[in-house]
């Protein structure tokens, strides 16, 4: 975020963090930033403050920041957590700050330059309790090249669960498939999986469960039985996930009006 926003600031961005070593490393890697050891300086000098800490650390940071704001101008303050809405920022709002939760729906794994590029075209989900805060958040998202979406305070946890179910569980799914392919003797599991899973992803984004193919859809009990036997013998650590995902797929098929053979349920149970 610092890399992406620094060009819009006439003054160096101020970076505060509890760990001085990590703070110094961030500043060293980000042109147009400087470290500060006092959170009060951030409250006093900045008109836009981003709280980019772990979910459980937001409330304590908000309390500390609110304690610094008694004699400060009222900035726009947001946090970047997906889990929580804007209610966590109420102590800052009480001091006159404009507040919002702004979550980039994108995976961040430690390559800031690449991630600045990934934010262009990504969706940022905004939760705020007034139009002025929403407008300010939309303006920031536009500067980052992103697209803005809004989610209500009460729906924030459901929104975050949906993202984690898709992105985090996908990593587990693909990693397990790669391991199984390697155990089956495939030299380059990623190259084999890439075209298949990209097509499945595109189709499922476009058509939902109507994009399903394979033995579960066909009711092919013999194929599923062979899968279970092979996994039990060679990749037993993958078997619980396979059973769980196959069962969830059968549930989804039934919910969409499909017929599920009893033999498949019995085998998977």
C-alpha positions as CSV (number, residue, x, y, z in Angstrom):
1,X,0.0,0.0,0.0
2,X,2.9,2.4,0.8
3,X,4.5,1.7,-2.6
4,X,1.2,2.3,-4.4
5,X,0.2,5.5,-2.5
6,X,3.6,7.2,-2.1
7,X,3.3,9.0,-5.4
8,X,0.2,10.8,-4.3
9,X,1.8,12.4,-1.2
10,X,3.7,15.7,-1.3
11,X,5.5,14.6,1.9
12,X,7.2,11.3,2.8
13,X,4.8,8.7,4.1
14,X,5.2,8.0,7.8
15,X,5.5,4.4,8.8
16,X,5.0,3.3,12.4
17,X,5.1,-0.2,13.7
18,X,5.8,-2.0,17.0
19,X,8.8,-3.9,15.7
20,X,11.6,-1.4,14.8
21,X,13.5,-4.0,12.7
22,X,10.5,-4.7,10.5
23,X,9.6,-1.0,10.3
24,X,13.1,-0.1,9.2
25,X,13.1,-2.9,6.5
26,X,9.8,-1.6,5.2
27,X,11.1,1.9,4.9
28,X,14.3,0.8,3.3
29,X,12.3,-1.0,0.6
30,X,9.8,1.8,-0.1
31,X,10.8,5.0,-1.8
32,X,9.1,8.1,-0.3
33,X,8.7,6.8,3.2
34,X,10.2,7.5,6.6
35,X,10.0,5.7,9.9
36,X,8.6,7.2,13.0
37,X,8.8,5.8,16.5
38,X,5.9,7.8,17.9
39,X,2.3,6.9,16.8
40,X,1.3,10.4,18.0
41,X,3.3,11.9,15.0
42,X,1.2,9.8,12.6
43,X,-2.0,11.1,14.2
44,X,-0.8,14.7,14.2
45,X,0.7,14.9,10.7
46,X,-1.3,12.5,8.4
47,X,-4.6,13.2,6.7
48,X,-4.8,9.5,5.6
49,X,-4.0,6.7,8.0
50,X,-4.0,3.0,7.0
51,X,-4.0,0.4,9.8
52,X,-2.3,-2.7,8.2
53,X,-1.9,-5.1,11.1
54,X,-3.2,-8.5,12.0
55,X,-6.9,-8.8,12.7
56,X,-6.5,-9.3,16.4
57,X,-4.2,-6.3,16.7
58,X,-6.6,-3.8,15.2
59,X,-8.6,-2.9,18.3
60,X,-5.4,-2.3,20.5
61,X,-3.9,-0.1,17.7
62,X,-7.2,1.8,17.4
63,X,-7.2,2.5,21.1
64,X,-3.6,3.7,21.1
65,X,-4.2,5.9,18.1
66,X,-7.4,7.3,19.6
67,X,-5.4,8.3,22.7
68,X,-3.1,10.4,20.5
69,X,-5.9,12.3,18.7
70,X,-7.2,14.7,21.3
71,X,-5.5,17.7,19.8
72,X,-5.1,16.5,16.3
73,X,-6.8,17.3,13.0
74,X,-9.4,14.7,12.0
75,X,-7.9,12.4,9.3
76,X,-9.5,9.7,7.2
77,X,-8.6,6.4,8.9
78,X,-9.2,2.9,7.5
79,X,-8.1,-0.6,8.2
80,X,-7.3,-3.2,5.6
81,X,-8.8,-6.3,7.3
82,X,-11.2,-8.5,5.5
83,X,-12.7,-10.0,8.6
84,X,-14.0,-6.8,10.3
85,X,-16.1,-3.9,9.3
86,X,-15.8,-0.3,10.4
87,X,-17.3,-0.6,13.8
88,X,-13.8,-1.4,15.2
89,X,-12.9,2.2,14.4
90,X,-15.6,3.8,16.5
91,X,-13.1,5.2,19.1
92,X,-11.4,7.2,16.2
93,X,-14.8,8.3,14.9
94,X,-15.6,9.7,18.3
95,X,-12.5,12.0,17.9
96,X,-13.9,13.3,14.6
97,X,-12.0,11.0,12.2
98,X,-13.7,9.7,9.0
99,X,-13.5,5.9,9.1
100,X,-13.9,2.9,6.9
101,X,-12.9,-0.7,6.4
102,X,-11.3,-1.2,2.9
103,X,-10.2,-4.7,2.1
104,X,-8.3,-5.5,-1.1
105,X,-9.7,-8.9,-2.3
106,X,-6.3,-10.1,-3.4
107,X,-3.7,-12.5,-2.1
108,X,-0.5,-10.9,-0.6
109,X,2.5,-13.2,-0.1
110,X,5.5,-10.9,0.2
111,X,6.3,-9.4,-3.2
112,X,5.2,-5.7,-2.9
113,X,6.1,-4.7,-6.4
114,X,4.1,-7.5,-7.9
115,X,1.3,-6.9,-5.5
116,X,1.0,-3.2,-6.4
117,X,0.4,-4.4,-10.0
118,X,-2.1,-7.0,-8.9
119,X,-4.2,-4.4,-7.1
120,X,-4.8,-2.7,-10.5
121,X,-8.2,-4.2,-11.5
122,X,-8.7,-5.9,-8.2
123,X,-11.9,-5.3,-6.2
124,X,-11.7,-3.5,-2.9
125,X,-14.6,-4.1,-0.5
126,X,-15.7,-1.0,1.5
127,X,-17.6,-1.0,4.7
128,X,-18.5,2.4,6.2
129,X,-21.5,4.0,7.9
130,X,-21.8,7.3,6.0
131,X,-21.6,8.6,2.5
132,X,-18.6,10.8,3.0
133,X,-16.5,7.9,4.2
134,X,-17.6,5.7,1.3
135,X,-16.7,8.5,-1.2
136,X,-13.2,8.9,0.4
137,X,-12.7,5.2,0.3
138,X,-13.8,5.0,-3.4
139,X,-11.4,7.8,-4.2
140,X,-8.4,5.9,-2.7
141,X,-9.4,2.7,-4.4
142,X,-9.6,4.6,-7.8
143,X,-6.0,5.9,-7.2
144,X,-4.9,2.3,-6.7
145,X,-6.5,1.3,-10.0
146,X,-9.0,-0.9,-8.2
147,X,-12.7,-1.4,-8.4
148,X,-15.0,-0.6,-5.4
149,X,-17.7,-2.8,-3.9
150,X,-19.6,-2.3,-0.7
151,X,-20.6,-4.9,2.0
152,X,-22.6,-4.1,5.1
153,X,-21.2,-4.4,8.6
154,X,-23.3,-7.4,9.5
155,X,-22.3,-9.3,6.3
156,X,-18.5,-8.7,6.7
157,X,-17.8,-12.1,8.3
158,X,-19.8,-13.9,5.6
159,X,-17.9,-12.0,2.9
160,X,-14.5,-12.9,4.5
161,X,-15.5,-16.6,4.9
162,X,-16.4,-16.7,1.2
163,X,-13.0,-15.3,0.2
164,X,-11.1,-17.7,2.4
165,X,-13.2,-20.7,1.2
166,X,-12.3,-19.8,-2.4
167,X,-8.7,-18.6,-2.1
168,X,-7.2,-20.4,0.9
169,X,-8.9,-23.7,0.4
170,X,-7.9,-23.6,-3.3
171,X,-4.3,-23.5,-2.2
172,X,-4.8,-26.6,-0.1
173,X,-6.7,-28.3,-2.9
174,X,-4.1,-27.6,-5.6
175,X,-1.1,-28.5,-3.3
176,X,-2.7,-31.9,-2.5
177,X,-3.3,-32.6,-6.2
178,X,0.3,-31.7,-7.0
179,X,1.6,-34.1,-4.3
180,X,-0.6,-36.9,-5.6
181,X,0.5,-36.3,-9.2
182,X,4.2,-36.3,-8.1
183,X,3.5,-39.6,-6.3
184,X,2.0,-41.0,-9.5
185,X,5.2,-40.2,-11.3
186,X,4.3,-37.0,-13.1
187,X,7.4,-35.0,-13.8
188,X,5.8,-31.6,-13.8
189,X,2.5,-31.6,-11.8
190,X,2.1,-27.8,-12.1
191,X,2.3,-27.9,-15.9
192,X,-0.2,-30.7,-16.1
193,X,-2.7,-29.1,-13.7
194,X,-2.4,-25.5,-15.0
195,X,-4.6,-25.7,-18.1
196,X,-7.1,-28.0,-16.4
197,X,-7.7,-26.0,-13.3
198,X,-7.7,-22.6,-15.1
199,X,-10.4,-23.9,-17.4
200,X,-12.3,-25.3,-14.4
201,X,-12.0,-21.9,-12.6
202,X,-13.1,-19.9,-15.6
203,X,-16.1,-22.2,-16.2
204,X,-17.1,-22.2,-12.6
205,X,-16.9,-18.4,-12.3
206,X,-19.1,-18.2,-15.4
207,X,-21.6,-21.0,-14.8
208,X,-21.3,-22.1,-11.1
209,X,-22.2,-25.7,-10.5
210,X,-23.3,-26.1,-14.1
211,X,-19.6,-26.2,-14.9
212,X,-19.1,-29.5,-13.1
213,X,-17.8,-32.5,-15.0
214,X,-16.3,-35.9,-14.0
215,X,-17.3,-39.1,-12.2
216,X,-19.4,-37.6,-9.5
217,X,-21.6,-35.9,-12.0
218,X,-21.9,-39.1,-14.0
219,X,-22.6,-41.3,-10.9
220,X,-19.5,-43.4,-11.7
221,X,-19.1,-45.4,-8.5
222,X,-16.4,-47.6,-9.9
223,X,-14.1,-44.6,-10.6
224,X,-14.7,-43.1,-7.2
225,X,-14.0,-46.4,-5.6
226,X,-10.7,-46.7,-7.4
227,X,-9.8,-43.2,-6.3
228,X,-10.5,-44.0,-2.7
229,X,-8.4,-47.2,-2.8
230,X,-5.5,-45.5,-4.5
231,X,-5.5,-42.6,-2.1
232,X,-5.7,-44.8,0.9
233,X,-2.7,-46.8,-0.4
234,X,-0.4,-44.0,-1.7
235,X,-1.7,-40.6,-0.4
236,X,-3.6,-41.3,2.8
237,X,-3.1,-37.7,4.0
238,X,-5.2,-36.5,1.0
239,X,-8.1,-39.0,1.6
240,X,-10.0,-36.9,4.2
241,X,-10.0,-33.8,2.0
242,X,-11.0,-35.8,-1.0
243,X,-14.0,-37.4,0.9
244,X,-15.0,-34.0,2.3
245,X,-14.9,-32.2,-1.1
246,X,-16.6,-35.1,-2.9
247,X,-19.4,-35.1,-0.3
248,X,-19.8,-31.3,-0.6
249,X,-20.0,-31.7,-4.4
250,X,-22.8,-34.3,-4.0
251,X,-24.6,-31.9,-1.6
252,X,-24.4,-29.1,-4.2
253,X,-25.6,-31.4,-6.9
254,X,-28.7,-32.3,-4.9
255,X,-29.3,-28.6,-4.1
256,X,-29.3,-27.9,-7.8
257,X,-31.8,-30.7,-8.6
258,X,-29.4,-33.4,-9.5
259,X,-29.8,-37.1,-8.6
260,X,-27.1,-38.6,-6.4
261,X,-26.8,-42.4,-6.3
262,X,-27.0,-43.8,-2.8
263,X,-23.9,-46.0,-3.5
264,X,-21.7,-42.8,-3.8
265,X,-22.9,-41.6,-0.4
266,X,-22.2,-44.9,1.1
267,X,-18.7,-45.1,-0.4
268,X,-17.7,-41.6,0.7
269,X,-19.1,-42.0,4.2
